Amino acid sequence: MQNLFALGKSLSNAPLRLIYTLEYNAEENPANPGPLILQAGVGAPTKQFKKAVQRNRVKRLLREAYRLELPAFRAQLPANGIRLNIFILYMESNVLPQIEINSKMKLILDQLVKRIYGQA
């Protein structure tokens, strides 16, 4: 994940911004491409949320939304052969309710799947 911010591509769907890197493991060994590797992180900028309590709450909401959408997201990805690193940032200063964050998370993960299949 060290090159994620330097080399990653991004998607935006207010108030979320998703930064990702995608690597194909199948190029090294086409007969056995290896498992799907998925790493994720969440964050809330200090500029938007001055207090750590606020940042931690936003990160908790984002992690929960990601956890709920993860099974559907994994089902849409290729079964093996890729390594996907993602980082999700909450970019607005007002915090949406959990239901709205869940719907935004679903939309941005669907956008990512479309972009992945567009590149593959």
Summary of the structure (lengths in Angstrom):
residues: 120
radius of gyration: 15.1
end to end distance: 21.2
largest distance: 50.5
contacts: 331
relative contact order: 0.26
helix: 42%
strand: 27%
